[in-house]
């Protein structure tokens, strides 16, 4: 597939009807906001977008693959809980 130049892309957008152009703008705007809306929060209250959330999930998966994770007993000890209480 040939990559369109900025000029040819601009020409194509200019040739669209008002309805088609508005539809295109709305789809671009919707996609932008969907990718930048807050979908989760960290335990510290930091807001995460979908992209940030996915990066954190993938980083966690990579840690597990490299065996850099800890067990439940170790985690509860770090958090100050007693494993038996859970």
Steps between C-alpha positions, in 0.01 A plus 500: 500500500641837399536752781313822428688826511368779720406701191302218342329426830408868534361502144288194577358660816421823314310303235273336759148628538419691820322194640791268419752748644300540822473123530877465456572771761260339746662158458849647552381695805323196647808281451723764663280532807453125537876451509551786747212453738571382853405135542675405824690627801813372670501414869654843554211670318686572176263514203579263212393517137441180305849522350665550842292219648603259224868594544479421872324169436760401240782599737347274766474212258865549403598495869319168543672357193838601645397348836525840670170463682444415865261257660190581702675430831780744415253761381290485816817529708605812303155653549499425873232232498513149636456239231281285729259795551417506131 
